[in-house]
Structures are given as C-alpha cells and as structure tokens.
C-alpha cells in the first residue's frame, strides 16, 4: 500500500499549481486589513452608551413634563402652573426618570466590567 501511495503522490505532485508570491502578499494584506477594520468596529461599538441613554431618558422626561404642563395649562390656566398640585407630578416624573438613569448607568458599568474580566 505504501508503495502505491508514494507513486500516486509522486504523480500528483507534478500537477499541483503553486500560488505566486504576489498572490500570497495580496491575500495576507487583505486578511490584515480586515482584522484592523474589525478591531476598529469593535472599539466603536464598545464606546460608552451613557450619552445615548442620557439623551433618551432625559428626552422622555422632558417630553412627559411638557405634556403634563400643556394639559394643566389648557385645563386650569396659567395660575395652575404655579401651584403645588402641578409640581407633584413633575417631581414624580423627574425622580422616576432619574432613578431609571442611575440604574441604567449602574447596569452599563457592571456589564463593561464583566466584559473586561471575560
């Protein structure tokens, strides 16, 4: 069996085509550039999501405050905007959004530390 395998290998070795050095260089250059781009994309994706979360949370908070203010203004007039009954829902909305912001920041930091350890 070994003799036949050696003969077959000898016959096939002459028919094998070899890649040129230029092709090898281009392939390695392509691989290296893809690795570099993938590394840059990973850095962009791992940037702090704090700013995006902050805009989203505070955007929702101010939108809710504006809606409450408009409803109170059209229902009871300008004097109602300066009453304590108006500030109670505003305080509730602001505190709920603030707590949600603190929880999301804590969760983002916990996840980033967990990724760093892994």
Secondary structure, 3 states (H helix, E strand, C coil): CHHHHHHHHHHHHCCCCCCCHHHHHHHHHHHHHHHHHHHHHHHHHCCCCHHHHHHHHHHHHHHHHHHHHHHHHHHHCHHHHHCHHHHHHHHHHHHHHHHHHHHHHHHHHHHHHHHHHC
